[in-house]
């Protein structure tokens, strides 16, 4: 659905401009994000086919949909620099006496 909206907006903008159609940086980032999402879904679909070789196409689609709607796991990228900043803030808050 987002892709259809994106294409329609692009068509309207291209029709409004006489010159060559060019995406804004924001639109390029959105298109890249959507392309990466589609690529990730296709990779997960391939993985499900590999892990469940006897599953039908409908069952694979069900597995992919369940994966897409499930809440994200807490597997965020942990950066040492961010951990230090969080620790220093927490340590500062803990070291202050109450009421100050």
SVG drawing of the C-alpha trace seen along z (x, -y; Angstrom):
<svg xmlns="http://www.w3.org/2000/svg" viewBox="-2 -22 34 54">
<polyline fill="none" stroke="black" stroke-width="0.4" points="0.0,0.0 2.8,-2.4 4.5,-1.7 1.3,-2.6 1.0,-5.9 4.7,-6.5 4.3,-5.8 1.2,-8.0 3.0,-10.9 5.9,-10.4 3.6,-10.4 2.0,-13.6 5.3,-15.3 6.7,-14.2 3.6,-15.5 3.9,-18.8 7.5,-19.3 8.6,-19.7 12.1,-18.5 13.4,-15.1 11.9,-13.4 14.1,-13.4 13.4,-12.1 14.0,-14.2 16.5,-12.8 13.6,-11.9 11.9,-10.0 15.1,-8.2 15.6,-7.2 12.0,-5.9 12.4,-3.9 15.6,-2.4 13.9,-1.5 11.0,0.1 13.4,2.0 15.4,3.3 12.2,4.4 11.1,6.3 14.6,7.9 14.4,8.9 11.0,10.5 12.2,12.4 15.2,13.6 13.0,14.8 10.7,16.5 13.7,18.4 14.8,19.4 11.3,20.7 11.3,22.7 14.7,24.2 13.7,24.9 10.3,26.3 10.8,28.1 7.4,29.9 5.4,26.8 3.0,25.5 3.1,22.0 0.1,21.0 1.9,22.3 5.1,20.4 3.0,17.2 1.4,17.8 4.9,18.2 6.1,15.0 3.0,13.0 3.4,14.2 7.0,13.1 6.0,9.7 3.3,9.0 5.2,10.4 6.8,7.8 10.5,7.2 12.8,9.1 15.2,7.1 18.1,7.8 19.1,4.2 22.6,3.4 24.6,2.6 27.3,0.0 29.9,-0.3 29.9,-4.1 26.2,-4.2 26.5,-1.8 29.1,-4.0 26.9,-7.1 23.9,-5.3 26.1,-3.9 27.6,-7.4 24.1,-8.9 22.8,-6.1 25.8,-6.3 25.4,-10.1 21.7,-9.8 22.5,-7.1 25.3,-9.1 23.1,-12.2 21.5,-12.4 17.7,-12.4 16.0,-15.8 18.7,-17.6"/>
</svg>
